[in-house]
Amino acid sequence: MTWDVIVIVLLVVSVGFLVFLYVMNNFIAPHRLDSIKTLIDNQKYDQAINALNAILKKDDKNPLAHLYLAEACYLSGNFEMALVEYKQTLSSGKFSNSATEKSIHRRLADIYMRFNQLEEAQKEYLVLSQMDPQNAEYLFQIGNIFYQRGMKEHAFSYLDRAIKSGKASPQIYFIMGKILYEMNKAAEALNYFTNCVKLEPKNMEAHYYIGMILKSMNSYGKAVQEFDVAEQARDNQLKVKAIFQKGLCKMEVGDNDGAKADFERALKYSNEENNVTIAIRYTLGLIYEKERRLVEAVEQWEKVAQLRPNFQDVQTKLTLYEDLRVDDRLKDLLTATPTTFEIIAQNMLKAIGYEPIEVKPLDGDNLEIVGIEKSVKWRNVRGGRVLVMFSRDNEDVPEDLVAKLTEKMKNIHATRGVYITTGKFTPQALRYAENRPLDLYDRQKLTDLLKKSGY
């Protein structure tokens, strides 16, 4: 074979190969990609992915194949691979139309949101917003992500633009209301939450925030109505929070029974211990304390202390009532009904040499008693009057209350004053009583009196 023949053969083969490639790229490959697109449309994602991988092995720079592979991966839930393929498609810079580019950026934004990569998702929505500046959905997503990133003022600006672009949705009103509420602009927030529930009456969280704002404005009755609605929420945590806030409103208007019922019910609904249940238990303990149900109060505070040892004054509360566990007499005194409390107090006074002649209840925890001092030597000889203050509220007694006792002594011509408390006296009160006709009994001395009285 001559060289001329060899050259001619090589030229024919080369031309044939080029023709083959041209046919493959312009006729056979596009038809094959069309069939793969049909597989994707019919949700046969695995078959489509296998076929696309085979094509890309031979032609790694085929942008349409990368786009179809990205779509198949996205729709099948393989978001990691979809992310890679969408980026590859964008980097090629070849799109059939702007709609395709928009679609890719939307897919990327969704994937980043799924991965909680908020900044990256926001970048995609910003690109989309540049392509379509009046698209309210893009403005909403940008604002929503700004809110999630803690950039409230930027968030509010974009959400406001979304509303002005025609997207007045309950979700936008709700987020804008939360932004204003968190910025301590309650009155403005109320308007947005109200617009939210007008469009979506069953937005229970919006009703909850309306209730919180009304509660802050001391409009307790209307707040309770909103919390009643919010209580219907399927979200158990929201339900518990709404019931708790409703109870707090009732406490503010003096309805302790109603508040107690709400707090107890809230704890029944709660399926976990958290900040809300800790607050409920502490507040319920306060109501039990007022009702002299001190054992139940201590039980609630002990649970609070286990979960949050430094919560408010719970340690002080437990210290005040620690003797309940070891001293039944003191427990009986602290938990007694007002009538029984008076009887115990009178018996204690008799045990230290005073005969009660007049008992005046100041409230359920404080008594003012006028008595006569008995002679130690001659039991039939009575001495002067004595004025006794008896308190079981466990509060520290300050100097001014002891001074007030001495003033009352003068008014009734009492020769001696006695102050008995289940709490303690402040150092100032103790110094004031020195060199005055006053006897001070704190909890420790009171315990001895209880034993002495035989109660």
Summary of the structure (lengths in Angstrom):
residues: 455
radius of gyration: 39.9
end to end distance: 133.0
largest distance: 156.3
contacts: 1427
relative contact order: 0.03
helix: 69%
strand: 9%
